[in-house]
Amino acid sequence: MISLDYLETCRRKSLNDVDPKDLKEITEIQIDQTKPIPQRILSFIEETGNPYMFRVNGVPVQVEFVSDVPLQERLEKLLLRKMGK
């Protein structure tokens, strides 16, 4: 199970802390769209290893969110956009 401590540790990392080759390519991630949103979010976190850092078409990306919006809400919006909804 993914803990809040784990997510906080992921959030605090910088792209300078990782080898870009170790980041997951987001275009290769497949999320089962038939599952409920919380399960899709968990799948995304498990697939990326760090939901705050990944590659998009080979380019390292670090995501930061405004602190007044919960991570779950932001990830839901990201997944919905990825699904074209």
N, C-alpha and C positions, 0 to 999 in steps of 0.2 A: 504494500500500500504506500502511496506517495504521501509524505508528511508535509506539513507546513514548513517545518525546519528545512527539509530538503529543498522545497521551492524557494525559500529565502536564501539558502546557500547558492542556488542556481542564479537567482536574481543579482546577487552581489558579485558574481564573476564578471570579468571583462574579457573582451575578445583577445586582449593581450595575454590572458591566462591559459588560452587553449591553442592547439594546433588546428588551423582551419580545415585540414584534411580529416580531423576527428569529428567535425560537425556534420550532422545529418543533413542530407540534401532534401529540402522540404518538397520538391517536386516529385520525389520518389515515394513520399508517404501516402499510404492508402488508408482512409478512415471509412469504416462501415457506416454509411449514412442511414442505415435502418435502426441503428442503436440510439438510445436516448442521449441527449446532449451531454449529461455528466459522464457517460461511458465514452463518448467521442473525445471529450476533453482528456480523460485519463489515457486513452489510446494515444492521443497526440503527445502528451507528456512522456509516455513510455517510449514512443517511436523516436522522439527527438533526443531524449535523455536530459535535455535542458530546454524547456519551452521558451526561454529567453534568447537562445542562440542557435542558429542553424545556418545553412547555406541556401540561397535562392539562385538557381542556375549558376552554381559555383562561387557565388559572391557571399562571403561571410556577412551575416546580419545579426545585430543585437537589438532586441526589442525592449523598450521601456514603456511603462504605462503611467499615466497620471495616477497619483496615489489615492484619489477620491473615488476611483472606479475599481471594483474588485477584479482580480485576475480572472475568475470564472466568467464574469460578464464579458470581459475583453476577448477571452478565448472563444466564447460562444459566438461572438460577432465575427471573429476571424474565421472560424469553421464555417459559419453560414455564408460568408463571402466566398470562401474556397469552393463551396458547393453551388455557388451561383444563385443564392436565395436572398 
